[in-house]
Amino acid sequence: MVFTYIYFNKGKALILALVAILFTLSTVSPDVIGQESDDDRLENPLMRAYEELLDQSDLDDDGEIDDLRKMIHDADKLLSKIKAENREALRNVNRQTPLPALPNILIILADDLSPQQLGCYGAEQSATPALDQLAQRSLVFENFHAGSPIDDDAFWTLWTGRTSNHIANRDKETNRPVLTTHRSTLLSNLWHAGYTTGFFGGWPLAGPVVPRNADMDLFVGWNDPEQMSKISPDAITINGTQQKLENDSDSSFAWTMTTMQALAALEREQTGRPFAYVLRYHALNIPASIADGDSPAERSARAFDGELTRLIDRIKTKPYANNTLIWIIGETADAGVSPDANAAETGESLQSASMRVPSVLFYPRRPAGVSEARLSAAFDVNSTLATVTRDGRFVRSPNGQSLLAPSVRSSGERLLYWSVPVGDSRYQVARYGKWKAVVVPGASSILLYDLEADPEQKNNVADQHPEILRQVTRSAGS
């Protein structure tokens, strides 16, 4: 039994608690005690809390403090090892449970991809012929929105199924959202439903849930901001181990590595279980040597379409091709805002059409070539996949709706809400049918726009429609 004291004097209760924890855990897994590690990060919240108590204690003996800190890190290793063993046991149980005929799932995320670049969204000069062709056999969401104008926050909303105002903590150095251990996520839901899960590409979140432990059977990519910023990274992380890379070929391009690693995993996939893989093509300033285009946005779209071609061409040759759901989602539009953007940049992005992103869902069990105009957003992905898997253990988001449920697609108006911190205040935006309400920090009133009559949002009509303003604010408050 693990126990602790809330109050302690000169660290004595802390010592007793740690001794109790180590004694209990060492009887279960004694081989981890005393092992050296190059990684000083604590993975378990309980141990981080103990280290904070130690840092705040009035102990003045450096030797005693060092001993206590070592005990904390030993206990953290033991807890992590036991959790991994329990997870493996649960995985084995899941893999022995018969599953219904579920589709494979491939989620492909493209940062900085705008509908204005795509022929399937009406662009006269499309940069994405492969995506346009797939869209002809897919469900195209015409009114799909990013979860945030900030790149990392947009991923957090999609991953958790929650709106961005639920981001509680950020990393002090990188300003990335922190993914807490108790949070259910897109892949954790699918993993518990029996899927083999994997993530490929740039991982933009901070916090104790490192990718290899976040209910992923496989992680291949980058969670280091420095490596993620490189066109050709010199290292890649595979299931927690960083490997050096030789950048001497065309395949050294980060996006191509993401594609090739995912294809290699598909070739190895022989478990008989459905797979759920997420590929994330993070924002990069694509040079002309990689893709043609007059602008960075056009080159990025063409490079993404090239990777998509590789994936689709390979999947077409596989026996599971007709049982694989492919969902291509723009994480942010090409006007996505970086985490360190100033207030003007953030506000401009929230108030403009750049929140609208592409969303193309290829699902062989659904009618092909259908456009869906209903308001939708990144935080709907989790709930939609719950409908696909028909698994009762799938944690549905209170902020999201299933975009495949008939009751949703035929129901009345829906409100979408965004909130982005700016200094000590925040921008807030709500969409309700054709209406858009905006709260600007420091402003004395709420702005209201009729997007059908005024798509460029130049005329504030709040005074003419007080009843709409009340409806929007009431819905946003609920």
N, C-alpha and C positions, 0 to 999 in steps of 0.2 A: 504494500500500500504506500503510495506516495503522499506525503503530507508536508505542510509548511506552516510557518507562523507569519501572520501579517505584520506584527511588530517585532523588531529585534533590537537588542542592545549590544553594540560593539561586534556585530556580525555573528553572535553565538547561535541565534536561531537559524541563521542562514547556513552555518556549518552543520547543525543538526539535520536540517532539511536535505542538504546535499548528501550527507552520509547515508540518510535513509533511502534516498533515490538511488545512489550508487550501489548500495547493498541489495536493494530489490532488483535492480536491472542486471547486476552482475550475476545473479543466480540464474537469470534467463539467458544472458548472452555475455559470458565472461571474457570472450576473446578480443573484445574491442578495447578494454581498459588498457591505457598506456600507449596505444598506437599513436605514432606520429602522423601528422597531416600537414600538407602545404596550405590547406584552406582553413582560415581562421573564422569564417563566417558561421554563425549559429543558425541552424535550420528550424529549430523548434521554439515556439513562442514562450513556453515555460522557462526554457533555459535563457532566452534573451531577457526575460523579466528578472531572473536571478542575477544576471550579469549587471543589469541596471541597478539592482539593489546593492550589489557589491560596489559599484562605482559611487553610489551615494552614501555608503556606510562610513562610519567614523573610525574604521580600522586604520592604524598607522604603522603596522608591521608589513613592510614590502614582501617579505618572505611568505607571510601568512596570506596576503592578498594573491600572490602568484599561485600558491597551492590551491586556494579556493577557485581561482580562475581556471586552473587545469582541471579541477573536479567538475566545474560547469561544462567544460568542453568535452570531457570524458562522458558525462551524462548525456550530452547532446548527441554524441556519436552512438551511444547505446540506444537512445530513443529512436534515432533515425534508422538504425539497423533493424530494430524490432518492427517499426512501421513498414519497412521494406519487406520483411519476412511475412508480416500479416497481409500486405498487399499482394504478394506473390501467392499466398494461400488462397486469397479471395479470387485472384486471377484464375487459378487452377479450378476452383469451384465453378466460376463463370464459364470456363471453357468446357466443362463437362455437362453443362445444362443445354439441352436441345433448344435451338432458336427457330423461330418462324422464318420463312423465306424473306429475309431482309435485304434491301439493296445495299451495295457498296456506296460509300459517300466520299466524294472528292470536293473539298472546298478550296477554291482558288481565289486568293485575295490580291488585289492589285492596288497599291497605293498610288495616289495622284493620277487616277484615271477618270476622265470626264466624259459624260454622255455626248458632249459636242464633238468628240473625236470618232464616234462609232457610227457606222452606217445603219446599224439596227436601231439607233436612236435618231435617225434622220439626217446624219451628216452627209453632205454631198460628196465630199472627198474623205472617205474613210481610211483610217490608219490600221484597221483591224479586220481584214477579210476573213480570217479563220473564226473569229468571234462572231462576225456577222452571219456566217454560214451556220454556225451552231445555233444561233438565235432563231433561225428559221424553223428549227425543230424544238424550240424551247418555250418556256413561259418567261416573258420579258416584263419586268416590273418598271413601268414608266415613271413612277413617282416614289422611287426608293431613295432614302436619305442616309448619309453618314451619321454615325452616332455623335460626332463632334467635328469641328473644323481642325482640331489639333490631332496630328497623326497618331500619336501613342494613345490618346484618349479614345479615338475612334476605334482602335483595335480592342481596347478594354471593354467598351460597350458591346461590341460584337461577341467577344469571348465570354462575357459574363451574362449577357442578356439584360443588363441594367442600363438605365440612362446615366449620363455622365455626372449628374449631380450626386450620385452615390459613391463617387470616388472619394474615399475618406482620407487616404494618405498618399504622399508622393515622396520619392527618393530625393534626399536633400541635395545630392550632387548633380543628378541628371534630370530631375523634375519629372521622371517617369511615374506613371501611376503604379501603386503597390498592389499586387495581387495577393490577398490574404489567404491563409490556409483553409479557412472555413468556406470559401466561396466556391459554389458549384460553377463549372465552366462547360463550354461546348464539348471538349474532348472528355472531360470527366463523366459527363452524362452518357456519352456514347460508349466509353470504356465500361461503365457499370451495366450498360445494356448488352454487353458481350462482344463489342467490336474490338478488333485489333486497331490501335490508334497510333498516329504518328504526326509529327510536325516538322516541316521543312522550310527553312528560310530565316528571315530576321525576326528575332523575338524582342518586342519593344517594351516589356513590362519589368518592373522591379519587384523586390520583395522575397520572402522566404520560399515561395513556391517556385523553385528553379524548374526549368522546362522538363528535365529528365524525371522529376518526381510528380509532375502535375497530371497523373493518370495518362501518361504517354508510354506506349511500348517502345517508341523510337523517337529520338530528337536528333535532327541533323540540321545544323545551321549556325547562327551567331546570336549571342546575347550580350556581346560586348559592343557598345556604341562605336568604338574606334574601328573595329573590324566591319561593322555594318555600314560605315561611311565609305568603304573602299569599293571601287568598281571590281577589282580583283583582290579579294582578301588573301592574306598570307597564312591564315589558319582557319580551321573549321572545327566546331564542337560536335562530337558524335556521342550521344548518351553520356554526357558529362566529362568526356575526355577531349581535350583540345589537341588537334593534330596539325602539324605544319603542312603547308601546301607549296607546290612548285608552280609558279605562274608563268609557264612557258608555252601555253597553247590557248586556242580559242575557248576551250572549256573552263578557263580560269575566271571568266565573267561570273559574278556572284549569282545572277539569275539562272544562267545555264547550269551551274553547280546545283542549284536548288532543284531544277527540273531533272537532271540526271540522277541525283540521289533518290528522288521520289520514284523514278522509273526503275531504278535498281531495287528498291524496296518492293515494288509491285512484282518484279520478276521473282523475288525470293518468297513472295506470299503464297504459302502452301499449307496454311493452318486449317483451311476449311471454314474459317470464320469470316464474316464480312469485315471489310476494312473501312476505316474512316480516317482519311489523311487530310491535313490542312497544309496548303502551300502558300507561303506569303512572300510576294515579290515586293520588298520594301523600297521606299523612295530612293532613287539614285539619279544623279545628273548624267544621263546616258550620253557618251560622246558619239560623234559622227562616225567613228571607226566601227561602231557596233551596230548602229541602225541609222537609216536615212531619215531626214526630216529637217524642216526649216526652223524648228523650235525644240527646246528640251522636252516639252509636253508631247509633241508629235513623235520624237525619237523614242521616248519612253513607251508610248502606246504601240509603236511598231515592234520594239524589242519584246514587249509583253506578248504580242500576238505571235511572234516567232516561237516563244517558249510554249505557248498554248498549242501551236501546231505540232510541236514535238510530242506533247502529252496526248493529244487527241489521236494522232496518227498511230501511236503505239497502242493505246487502249482499244482502238478499232480492231486490232488483230487478236484480242484476247476473248476467251469464251464468256467472260463476265461483262462484256461491253454493253449488252442489252439489259443488264441489271446493275448499272452504275449511275448514280445520281451525280451530276456535275453542276456545281453552283459557283458561278463567277461573280465576284462582288468587288466593286470599287470601294476601297477603304475610305479614302477621301478623294475629292475631285482634284484637278490639277492646280487648284488654288489653295491646297491644304496648308495649314498654318503650323509652324514648328512650335515646340513647347515653350520656347523663349520669345515668342512673338510679342510685340507690344500691343497695347489696348486697341489702337486704331486698326491694326491688321486683324486682330481677332474679331472686333466688332464688325468690320467690313465683310469678313467671310461669313459670319453668322447672319448678316442681313442680306446676303446676296444669294444667287442661285447655286453657288458652289457647294452647298450642302447636298445637292442632288447628285447621286452617283449611279453608275450602272449596276444592274442586278439581273443576271440571266440564269435561269434555272432549267437545266436539261434533266428531265425525269421521265424515263420511258413509260412509266405507268400513268402519265398525265397527257392530256391533249397537247399537240405540238403547234407551234406558231401562234401562240395566244399572247396578247398584250393585256397587262393588268394595270389599271390606272389608279387603284386605291392607294392612299397614303401608307407608306411602310418605311421601315428603317432597320438599321443593323441589329438593333436589340430584338428584332423579330426572328432572327435565325434560330436561336435555341428552341423556341416554341414551335417553329415550323418543323424542325427535325424531330421533335417529340411526336408530331403527327406521322412522320415518315416511319419511325421505328415502332410506333404503337406500344411503347414500353412504359408501363405505369411508374417505374422508378425514375424516369426522366424528370428532372427538376424544371418545371416551367417557370419562366420569369414573370413576375407581376407586372413588368413594364412592356413585355412583348406579347404578340399575338401570332398564331399560326397563319401563315399566308396561304396555306393549302386547305384550311378548314372552310367548308361552304358557308357556315354561319358567319364567319368573319368577312368573307368576300362579298356577301350580300347585305351586310348590316349597315347601319347608318353612319353618320359622321364620326371620325376618330380624331383625337388630338395627339400630336407629337410634341415633345418638349425637349429643349436643350438648355443647359446651363453651363457657362464657362467662367471660371474665376479670372478676374483681372485685378491684380493688386488686392486691396481689402474688400472689393466689391465683386460683382459678376454681371455679365451679360445674360439675359434670358430671352429665349425665343420660343414661341408656340405656334404650331400650324394647326388649323381647324378648318377642314374643307378648303375653300378658296381663300380663307383669311389667314393672315400672318400678323401676330402681335410681337412687339419687340420692347424689351425693357433695357434701356441704356443706363449704365452706372452714372449717377449724379443727375439724371433727368427727373423732372417733377411729374411727368405723365408717361403713359404707355402709348406707343405708336401702333397704329393699326393700318394694314394694307389689304386691298382687294387685289389678289394676284391675277385674277382673270382680266380685270379692267386695267390693271396697272402692274404688269409683270416686272417692270424695272424699279418698282417700289419708290416712286417719287412723291406720291400724294398720301399724306397721313389723313385717314378718314375716321379717326377715333371719335371725333365730335359728332359725325353724322350717324354713327352706328353704336351708340352706347350699349344697346342690348347684346350685340355681338361681343363687345369687349367684356361685358359681364360674364357671358357664357364661356369665353375663352379663359378668363382668369379663374373662374370657378372650377372649370375642368382641370386646369393646370394645378390648382391647389389640391385637388383630390388625387 
